[in-house]
Amino acid sequence: MATCEVCGNDYWLAFEVRTVSGDVHTFDSFECAAHKLAPICEHCQVKIIGHGVEVSGRFFCCGHCARAVEAEQGAQIRDTVGARPA
């Protein structure tokens, strides 16, 4: 068994996440993994669980937040592609 580094639960189904930098983390749930590893939006401060957007090396949860902080480059960010549903 392994112990989750976020909540301390000793769980037989714990898993490891290896990051690009080589760090290894142990978690008992995706919730704990997201809590520890998800980036934080630089505008609204929410955890970015989905794809989010990156502008000038800064992470945002959506195009709206990117545009609010990075006006010039953020103006190019769109949250959806294609036509709107009717």
Secondary structure as GFF3:
##gff-version 3
##sequence-region A 1 86
A	DSSP	beta_strand	2	3	.	.	.	ID=ss1
A	DSSP	beta_strand	10	11	.	.	.	ID=ss2
A	DSSP	beta_strand	15	18	.	.	.	ID=ss3
A	DSSP	beta_strand	24	27	.	.	.	ID=ss4
A	DSSP	alpha_helix	30	37	.	.	.	ID=ss5
A	DSSP	beta_strand	53	55	.	.	.	ID=ss6
A	DSSP	beta_strand	58	60	.	.	.	ID=ss7
A	DSSP	alpha_helix	63	69	.	.	.	ID=ss8
A	DSSP	alpha_helix	71	74	.	.	.	ID=ss9
###
